[in-house]
């Protein structure tokens, strides 16, 4: 019976020494495991049974296989292609090399893999109960990244970023965070490698998610609401709007300002940049092996997009296989209607932050001073999209849609009440799009295989669920005039 339950959930526990003791009636159950015990995620089917997958030993770089290389980042003053020395005040040398690399694969340091073993490989789970609820012939699978210590996919890049900084003698790192998943992941990684961590959290999320702040502080980080009075960038925003809800662009400006002013401090970014998406490809590399082990090939791959790290991490290895002609899935990004950079933005060079301190990057953008409404999916409130993901979108290898937050939370409730997991607000966008696709399959009779990215749990997002359940949630959408004003301030780059 125990084995059947494990197979049903597509999880199994393997260990060289693991035992469960059940005491006499009324006494607590005791669980004993050796120090080497590891939780291993396994994909299972009735045909093949549980199949173990190994943690990838290489990150995959999609740039190596693209028919057209992406446009370079430009220096904000000269508008010439950025040079490695231009980035050295903010990033360690190894990450700068990865940012510009065209190598197909980059080896993962053994020290990083050793930390990955705390939660990787992550489970690929078939959502059978959701399928039953929807009465769909589609087969729905989700790759669940919420088993990490921080509860999301973000440690996949936080750990290597901090490790590379530590190797170069950096003492402190700064960063921004929206929902707090990235900030808590970086704080976790810094606690492992002995670095100080200072985080600027977007004010809207700082107020909505107090336990994310406490999580960061538990791991030793110093946390500020953004905009703050600590930095020049923050003070300027507060002078214009004392009640500003903040944005990721503003928080980036503050973190970059502090890092650039201190020689022993570097900056870490949780999304957008090439090296961040590179690190996240452990998700897709594992998932390909897991799906092969159960004899499935995805027809549709769906993920949420804010800056693009989770989506790129899952889809880039599948795009590689698609380019080689081995598979041909439809790849769909889902963004909030309140911050629709792919579906409503323009493809142009723009700053990655609000104050204009970062290099100019060609991406889908709503304008660097666009401040999205404070939706609950705080990790998706970014004005731009990862340049590499934007380039892939322009090449036609993927499509994008936007969904309002009430429909997303409707889907999240259906998912939680069938699959048992409470999703973070960000992946509810992917879940809502998955439900749309599954219902379409019910109408057409198609038995498609749908793969979706479940990038984190929502245990610290319950106030958002409370608002939805009490009927107090409202759909927030972008304002055309607001976007037009923001787009008017995009820098003019001479071709």
VEXDREN-2710 file (C-alpha; in Angstrom, 1 decimal):
% VEXDREN-2710
k/r/px/py/pz
1/UNK/0.0/0.0/0.0
2/UNK/2.8/2.4/0.9
3/UNK/4.5/1.7/-2.5
4/UNK/1.2/2.4/-4.3
5/UNK/0.9/5.7/-2.6
6/UNK/4.4/6.6/-3.5
7/UNK/3.8/5.7/-7.1
8/UNK/0.6/7.7/-7.2
9/UNK/2.4/10.8/-6.1
10/UNK/5.4/10.1/-8.3
11/UNK/7.7/10.5/-5.4
12/UNK/9.9/7.9/-3.7
13/UNK/12.4/8.0/-0.9
14/UNK/15.7/6.2/-1.3
15/UNK/18.4/5.9/1.2
16/UNK/21.2/3.5/2.2
17/UNK/19.6/3.4/5.6
18/UNK/16.1/4.5/6.3
19/UNK/13.5/3.1/8.7
20/UNK/10.2/4.2/10.2
21/UNK/9.2/3.1/13.7
22/UNK/5.7/3.2/14.9
23/UNK/5.4/3.2/18.6
24/UNK/2.6/1.8/20.8
25/UNK/-0.8/3.4/20.5
26/UNK/-0.7/7.0/21.6
27/UNK/3.1/7.3/21.2
28/UNK/4.6/9.4/18.4
29/UNK/6.0/7.8/15.2
30/UNK/9.8/8.0/15.0
31/UNK/11.6/8.4/11.7
32/UNK/15.3/7.4/11.5
33/UNK/17.5/8.1/8.6
34/UNK/21.3/8.0/8.0
35/UNK/23.1/11.3/7.4
36/UNK/23.4/10.2/3.7
37/UNK/19.7/9.9/3.3
38/UNK/18.5/11.9/0.3
39/UNK/15.0/12.6/-1.0
40/UNK/15.1/11.6/-4.6
41/UNK/12.4/12.7/-7.0
42/UNK/11.3/10.1/-9.4
43/UNK/8.9/10.1/-12.3
44/UNK/6.8/7.0/-12.5
45/UNK/4.2/5.2/-14.7
46/UNK/2.3/2.0/-14.4
47/UNK/4.4/0.6/-17.2
48/UNK/7.9/1.5/-16.1
49/UNK/7.7/2.1/-12.4
50/UNK/9.8/4.7/-10.6
51/UNK/12.8/5.8/-12.6
52/UNK/15.6/7.7/-10.9
53/UNK/17.3/10.6/-12.6
54/UNK/20.6/12.1/-11.8
55/UNK/21.3/15.8/-11.0
56/UNK/22.7/17.4/-14.2
57/UNK/26.5/18.0/-14.1
58/UNK/26.3/20.7/-16.8
59/UNK/24.2/23.8/-17.4
60/UNK/22.9/24.2/-21.0
61/UNK/23.5/27.4/-23.0
62/UNK/20.8/27.9/-25.6
63/UNK/22.8/30.6/-27.4
64/UNK/25.1/27.9/-28.8
65/UNK/22.2/26.4/-30.8
66/UNK/20.3/29.5/-32.0
67/UNK/20.3/30.2/-35.7
68/UNK/20.6/33.9/-35.0
69/UNK/22.6/35.1/-32.0
70/UNK/21.0/37.6/-29.7
71/UNK/21.9/41.4/-29.8
72/UNK/24.6/42.4/-27.3
73/UNK/24.1/44.5/-24.2
74/UNK/25.3/48.1/-24.7
75/UNK/27.2/50.5/-22.4
76/UNK/24.6/53.0/-21.2
77/UNK/26.9/56.0/-22.0
78/UNK/28.7/55.0/-25.2
79/UNK/26.0/52.6/-26.6
80/UNK/28.8/50.4/-27.6
81/UNK/28.8/46.6/-26.9
82/UNK/29.5/46.1/-23.2
83/UNK/33.0/44.8/-22.3
84/UNK/33.9/42.4/-19.4
85/UNK/35.6/45.2/-17.5
86/UNK/32.4/47.3/-17.6
87/UNK/30.7/44.6/-15.5
88/UNK/33.5/43.8/-13.1
89/UNK/32.3/46.4/-10.4
90/UNK/29.1/44.3/-10.1
91/UNK/29.9/40.7/-10.9
92/UNK/32.7/38.2/-10.3
93/UNK/34.8/37.2/-13.3
94/UNK/33.3/33.7/-13.8
95/UNK/29.8/35.0/-14.0
96/UNK/30.9/37.7/-16.5
97/UNK/32.4/34.9/-18.6
98/UNK/29.1/32.9/-18.4
99/UNK/27.1/36.0/-19.4
100/UNK/28.9/36.2/-22.7
101/UNK/29.6/32.6/-23.3
102/UNK/28.6/30.8/-26.5
103/UNK/29.7/27.3/-25.2
104/UNK/26.9/24.8/-25.4
105/UNK/27.5/23.3/-21.9
106/UNK/29.2/24.7/-18.8
107/UNK/30.3/22.4/-16.0
108/UNK/28.6/22.8/-12.7
109/UNK/31.2/23.0/-9.8
110/UNK/31.1/20.0/-7.5
111/UNK/30.6/22.3/-4.5
112/UNK/27.4/23.6/-6.1
113/UNK/26.1/20.1/-7.0
114/UNK/26.7/19.1/-3.4
115/UNK/24.3/21.8/-2.3
116/UNK/21.9/21.0/-5.1
117/UNK/21.6/17.5/-3.5
118/UNK/19.7/19.0/-0.6
119/UNK/16.6/19.1/-2.9
120/UNK/17.5/18.0/-6.5
121/UNK/16.4/16.3/-8.5
122/UNK/12.9/17.8/-8.1
123/UNK/9.8/15.8/-8.8
124/UNK/7.9/15.5/-12.1
125/UNK/4.3/14.8/-11.0
126/UNK/1.2/13.8/-13.1
127/UNK/-1.8/15.8/-12.0
128/UNK/-4.3/12.9/-12.3
129/UNK/-6.8/14.3/-9.8
130/UNK/-6.9/17.7/-11.7
131/UNK/-7.3/15.8/-15.0
132/UNK/-10.3/14.0/-13.4
133/UNK/-11.8/17.2/-12.1
134/UNK/-11.5/18.8/-15.6
135/UNK/-12.8/15.6/-17.3
136/UNK/-10.1/16.0/-19.9
137/UNK/-8.3/13.4/-22.1
138/UNK/-5.1/15.5/-21.7
139/UNK/-2.3/14.2/-19.5
140/UNK/-1.0/17.0/-17.3
141/UNK/2.5/16.9/-15.7
142/UNK/4.1/19.6/-13.5
143/UNK/7.7/20.0/-12.6
144/UNK/7.7/21.0/-9.0
145/UNK/10.5/23.3/-7.7
146/UNK/8.9/24.1/-4.4
147/UNK/10.9/21.4/-2.6
148/UNK/13.9/23.6/-2.3
149/UNK/14.8/25.1/1.1
150/UNK/13.5/28.5/0.0
151/UNK/10.4/26.9/-1.6
152/UNK/11.0/27.9/-5.2
153/UNK/13.3/27.5/-8.2
154/UNK/15.5/30.5/-7.2
155/UNK/18.2/28.6/-5.3
156/UNK/19.2/27.0/-8.6
157/UNK/21.0/30.2/-9.4
158/UNK/21.5/31.7/-6.0
159/UNK/23.8/28.9/-4.9
160/UNK/26.3/29.2/-7.9
161/UNK/26.2/33.0/-7.8
162/UNK/27.2/33.1/-4.2
163/UNK/29.7/30.3/-4.6
164/UNK/31.5/32.2/-7.5
165/UNK/31.5/35.4/-5.4
166/UNK/33.0/33.6/-2.4
167/UNK/35.7/32.0/-4.6
168/UNK/36.8/35.5/-5.5
169/UNK/36.9/36.8/-2.0
170/UNK/33.7/38.9/-2.1
171/UNK/32.5/39.7/1.4
172/UNK/29.0/40.9/0.8
173/UNK/26.3/40.8/-1.9
174/UNK/23.3/43.0/-2.6
175/UNK/20.1/42.2/-4.5
176/UNK/16.5/43.1/-5.1
177/UNK/13.5/40.9/-4.6
178/UNK/9.8/41.1/-5.4
179/UNK/7.7/38.3/-3.8
180/UNK/10.7/37.4/-1.7
181/UNK/11.5/34.1/-3.3
182/UNK/14.8/35.4/-4.8
183/UNK/15.8/37.3/-1.7
184/UNK/15.2/34.3/0.6
185/UNK/17.1/32.1/-1.8
186/UNK/20.1/34.4/-1.9
187/UNK/20.0/34.7/1.9
188/UNK/20.0/30.9/2.1
189/UNK/23.0/30.6/-0.2
190/UNK/24.9/33.3/1.6
191/UNK/24.4/31.5/4.9
192/UNK/26.1/28.5/3.5
193/UNK/29.1/30.3/2.1
194/UNK/29.6/32.9/4.8
195/UNK/28.7/36.1/2.8
196/UNK/26.7/39.1/4.1
197/UNK/23.5/39.7/2.2
198/UNK/21.5/42.9/1.8
199/UNK/18.1/42.9/0.1
200/UNK/15.8/45.6/-1.2
201/UNK/12.3/44.1/-1.3
202/UNK/9.6/45.8/-3.4
203/UNK/7.4/47.7/-0.9
204/UNK/4.1/46.1/-2.1
205/UNK/5.5/42.6/-1.4
206/UNK/7.3/43.8/1.7
207/UNK/3.9/44.7/3.2
208/UNK/2.0/41.7/1.7
209/UNK/4.5/39.0/2.6
210/UNK/6.0/39.7/6.1
211/UNK/7.1/36.1/6.5
212/UNK/9.3/36.2/3.5
213/UNK/11.2/39.0/5.2
214/UNK/11.5/37.0/8.3
215/UNK/12.8/34.0/6.3
216/UNK/15.5/36.2/4.8
217/UNK/16.4/37.5/8.3
218/UNK/16.5/34.0/9.7
219/UNK/19.2/33.2/7.1
220/UNK/21.1/36.3/8.2
221/UNK/20.1/38.9/5.5
222/UNK/19.4/42.6/6.1
223/UNK/16.1/43.6/4.4
224/UNK/14.9/47.0/3.4
225/UNK/11.6/48.0/1.8
226/UNK/12.1/49.6/-1.7
227/UNK/12.0/52.4/-2.4
228/UNK/14.0/53.3/0.7
229/UNK/15.7/56.4/2.0
230/UNK/19.1/54.6/2.1
231/UNK/19.9/55.2/-1.5
232/UNK/19.8/58.2/-3.9
233/UNK/17.7/56.2/-6.3
234/UNK/15.2/55.4/-3.5
235/UNK/15.0/58.9/-2.2
236/UNK/14.2/60.3/-5.7
237/UNK/11.3/57.9/-6.0
238/UNK/10.0/58.8/-2.6
239/UNK/10.2/62.5/-3.3
240/UNK/8.0/62.0/-6.4
241/UNK/5.7/59.6/-4.7
242/UNK/6.0/59.0/-0.9
243/UNK/3.5/56.1/-1.1
244/UNK/5.1/54.3/-4.1
245/UNK/4.4/50.6/-4.1
246/UNK/7.9/50.1/-5.6
247/UNK/8.9/47.8/-8.5
248/UNK/11.6/45.4/-9.3
249/UNK/13.2/48.1/-11.5
250/UNK/13.4/50.5/-8.5
251/UNK/14.8/47.8/-6.2
252/UNK/17.4/46.8/-8.7
253/UNK/18.6/50.5/-8.9
254/UNK/19.0/50.6/-5.1
255/UNK/20.9/47.3/-4.9
256/UNK/23.2/48.2/-7.8
257/UNK/23.9/51.6/-6.3
258/UNK/25.2/50.1/-3.0
259/UNK/27.2/47.4/-4.7
260/UNK/28.9/49.8/-7.1
261/UNK/29.9/52.1/-4.2
262/UNK/31.6/49.3/-2.2
263/UNK/34.8/47.5/-3.3
264/UNK/34.1/44.3/-1.3
265/UNK/30.5/44.1/-2.4
266/UNK/29.0/42.6/-5.6
267/UNK/25.4/42.5/-7.0
268/UNK/23.4/39.4/-7.6
269/UNK/20.3/39.3/-10.0
270/UNK/17.6/36.7/-9.7
271/UNK/16.4/36.7/-13.3
272/UNK/16.8/38.4/-16.7
273/UNK/20.5/37.9/-17.3
274/UNK/22.0/35.0/-19.4
275/UNK/23.9/33.4/-16.6
276/UNK/20.8/33.3/-14.4
277/UNK/18.8/31.5/-17.1
278/UNK/21.8/29.2/-17.7
279/UNK/21.8/28.0/-14.1
280/UNK/18.1/27.4/-14.2
281/UNK/18.4/24.8/-17.1
282/UNK/18.9/22.1/-14.5
283/UNK/15.1/22.1/-14.4
284/UNK/14.6/21.3/-18.0
285/UNK/17.6/18.9/-18.3
286/UNK/16.1/16.8/-15.4
287/UNK/12.6/17.0/-16.9
288/UNK/13.7/15.7/-20.3
289/UNK/15.2/12.6/-18.6
290/UNK/12.1/12.2/-16.4
291/UNK/9.7/12.3/-19.3
292/UNK/11.9/9.9/-21.3
293/UNK/11.8/7.5/-18.4
294/UNK/8.0/7.3/-18.5
295/UNK/7.7/7.3/-22.3
296/UNK/6.1/10.7/-22.6
297/UNK/6.8/13.7/-24.9
298/UNK/5.2/17.0/-24.2
299/UNK/2.9/18.5/-26.8
300/UNK/2.5/21.8/-24.9
301/UNK/4.9/23.4/-22.4
302/UNK/3.5/26.2/-20.3
303/UNK/5.2/28.5/-17.7
304/UNK/4.8/31.9/-16.1
305/UNK/7.1/34.8/-17.0
306/UNK/8.2/37.8/-15.1
307/UNK/11.9/38.2/-15.8
308/UNK/12.0/34.7/-17.4
309/UNK/14.3/32.5/-15.3
310/UNK/11.9/29.8/-14.4
311/UNK/10.4/29.7/-17.9
312/UNK/13.8/29.7/-19.6
313/UNK/15.1/27.1/-17.2
314/UNK/12.3/24.6/-18.1
315/UNK/12.0/25.3/-21.8
316/UNK/15.5/26.0/-23.1
317/UNK/16.6/22.3/-23.1
318/UNK/13.3/21.4/-24.8
319/UNK/13.9/24.2/-27.4
320/UNK/17.2/22.5/-28.1
321/UNK/15.5/19.3/-28.8
322/UNK/13.0/21.1/-30.9
323/UNK/15.7/22.7/-33.0
324/UNK/17.2/19.3/-33.6
325/UNK/13.9/18.0/-34.9
326/UNK/13.4/15.4/-32.1
327/UNK/10.3/16.9/-30.7
328/UNK/7.9/19.7/-31.6
329/UNK/6.0/21.1/-28.6
330/UNK/4.1/24.3/-28.5
331/UNK/5.8/26.5/-25.9
332/UNK/3.6/29.1/-24.2
333/UNK/4.6/31.9/-21.8
334/UNK/2.0/33.3/-19.5
335/UNK/2.3/36.8/-17.9
336/UNK/-0.1/38.9/-15.8
337/UNK/-2.4/41.3/-17.6
338/UNK/-1.2/44.0/-15.2
339/UNK/2.4/43.7/-16.5
340/UNK/2.3/42.3/-20.0
341/UNK/5.9/42.9/-21.3
342/UNK/5.8/40.2/-24.0
343/UNK/2.2/40.8/-25.2
344/UNK/2.0/44.6/-24.9
345/UNK/5.6/45.8/-24.7
346/UNK/8.0/46.8/-27.4
347/UNK/11.2/45.0/-28.5
348/UNK/13.8/47.7/-27.9
349/UNK/16.9/48.6/-26.0
350/UNK/16.1/49.7/-22.5
351/UNK/17.6/49.8/-19.0
352/UNK/17.1/46.9/-16.7
353/UNK/16.4/49.2/-13.8
354/UNK/14.4/52.3/-13.1
355/UNK/17.3/54.7/-12.5
356/UNK/19.2/53.8/-15.7
357/UNK/22.3/52.4/-14.0
358/UNK/22.4/49.0/-15.8
359/UNK/23.6/48.2/-19.3
360/UNK/21.1/48.7/-22.1
361/UNK/19.5/45.4/-23.1
362/UNK/17.4/44.6/-26.1
363/UNK/14.2/43.1/-24.6
364/UNK/10.5/43.3/-24.6
365/UNK/9.8/46.2/-22.3
366/UNK/7.0/48.4/-20.9
367/UNK/9.6/51.2/-20.2
368/UNK/12.1/51.2/-17.4
369/UNK/10.1/53.6/-15.3
370/UNK/6.8/51.7/-15.6
371/UNK/5.5/50.8/-12.1
372/UNK/3.0/47.9/-12.4
373/UNK/0.0/47.7/-10.1
374/UNK/0.6/45.7/-6.9
375/UNK/-0.7/42.3/-8.1
376/UNK/-0.1/39.4/-5.8
377/UNK/2.3/37.7/-8.2
378/UNK/5.0/40.1/-7.0
379/UNK/7.7/38.1/-8.8
380/UNK/6.1/38.9/-12.2
381/UNK/6.1/42.7/-11.6
382/UNK/9.0/43.6/-13.8
383/UNK/9.0/46.1/-16.7
384/UNK/11.0/43.9/-19.1
385/UNK/11.7/40.4/-20.1
386/UNK/15.0/38.5/-20.2
387/UNK/16.9/39.5/-23.4
388/UNK/17.5/35.9/-24.4
389/UNK/13.9/35.0/-23.9
390/UNK/12.8/38.1/-25.8
391/UNK/15.1/37.0/-28.6
392/UNK/13.7/33.5/-28.7
393/UNK/10.2/35.0/-28.8
394/UNK/11.2/37.2/-31.7
395/UNK/12.5/34.1/-33.5
396/UNK/9.1/32.5/-33.2
397/UNK/10.1/29.5/-31.0
398/UNK/7.4/30.3/-28.4
399/UNK/4.2/32.2/-27.9
400/UNK/2.8/34.4/-25.1
401/UNK/-0.5/35.2/-23.5
402/UNK/-1.6/37.2/-20.5
403/UNK/-4.2/36.2/-17.8
404/UNK/-5.8/38.3/-15.0
405/UNK/-5.2/37.3/-11.4
406/UNK/-8.7/36.3/-10.5
407/UNK/-8.7/33.5/-13.2
408/UNK/-5.3/32.5/-11.9
409/UNK/-6.5/32.1/-8.3
410/UNK/-9.5/30.2/-9.5
411/UNK/-7.1/27.7/-11.1
412/UNK/-4.9/27.7/-8.0
413/UNK/-7.9/26.7/-5.9
414/UNK/-8.8/23.9/-8.3
415/UNK/-5.2/22.7/-8.2
416/UNK/-4.8/22.9/-4.4
417/UNK/-8.1/21.0/-3.9
418/UNK/-7.1/18.2/-6.2
419/UNK/-3.3/18.0/-6.1
420/UNK/-2.9/19.1/-2.5
421/UNK/-0.2/21.7/-3.2
422/UNK/-0.8/25.4/-2.7
423/UNK/0.9/27.3/-5.6
424/UNK/2.7/30.6/-5.2
425/UNK/0.8/33.4/-7.0
426/UNK/3.4/33.4/-9.9
427/UNK/2.8/29.8/-11.1
428/UNK/-1.0/30.2/-10.8
429/UNK/-0.6/31.9/-14.2
430/UNK/0.8/28.8/-15.7
431/UNK/-1.8/26.7/-13.9
432/UNK/-4.7/28.8/-15.3
433/UNK/-3.2/28.5/-18.8
434/UNK/-2.8/24.7/-18.3
435/UNK/-6.5/24.5/-17.3
436/UNK/-7.5/26.4/-20.4
437/UNK/-5.5/24.0/-22.6
438/UNK/-6.9/20.9/-20.8
439/UNK/-10.5/22.2/-21.3
440/UNK/-9.8/22.8/-24.9
441/UNK/-8.6/19.2/-25.2
442/UNK/-11.9/18.1/-23.6
443/UNK/-13.8/19.9/-26.4
444/UNK/-11.6/18.5/-29.2
445/UNK/-11.0/15.1/-27.8
446/UNK/-7.2/15.4/-28.1
447/UNK/-5.1/13.5/-25.6
448/UNK/-2.3/16.0/-25.5
449/UNK/0.6/15.8/-23.0
450/UNK/0.8/19.2/-21.2
451/UNK/3.9/20.0/-19.2
452/UNK/3.8/23.0/-16.8
453/UNK/6.2/24.7/-14.5
454/UNK/5.2/24.8/-10.9
455/UNK/8.0/27.0/-9.7
456/UNK/7.1/27.4/-6.0
457/UNK/4.7/26.9/-3.1
458/UNK/2.4/29.6/-1.7
459/UNK/2.8/29.0/2.0
460/UNK/3.9/32.6/2.6
461/UNK/1.2/33.9/0.2
462/UNK/-1.9/33.0/2.1
463/UNK/-3.1/36.6/2.5
464/UNK/-3.6/36.6/-1.2
465/UNK/-5.7/33.5/-1.0
466/UNK/-7.7/35.0/1.8
467/UNK/-8.5/38.0/-0.4
468/UNK/-9.6/35.7/-3.2
469/UNK/-11.7/33.4/-0.9
470/UNK/-13.4/36.4/0.8
471/UNK/-14.3/37.9/-2.6
472/UNK/-12.0/40.9/-2.2
473/UNK/-9.6/40.3/-5.0
474/UNK/-9.9/42.5/-8.1
475/UNK/-8.3/42.2/-11.5
476/UNK/-5.7/44.9/-12.1
477/UNK/-4.8/45.6/-15.7
478/UNK/-2.3/48.0/-17.4
479/UNK/-3.3/51.5/-18.3
480/UNK/-2.6/52.3/-22.0
481/UNK/-1.7/56.0/-21.2
482/UNK/0.6/54.9/-18.4
483/UNK/2.5/52.5/-20.7
484/UNK/2.6/55.1/-23.5
485/UNK/4.2/57.6/-21.1
486/UNK/6.7/55.0/-19.9
487/UNK/7.6/53.9/-23.4
488/UNK/8.3/57.5/-24.4
489/UNK/11.2/57.5/-22.0
490/UNK/13.0/54.5/-23.5
491/UNK/16.5/55.6/-24.6
492/UNK/17.0/56.1/-28.3
493/UNK/19.7/53.8/-29.5
494/UNK/21.4/54.5/-32.9
495/UNK/21.6/51.3/-34.9
END
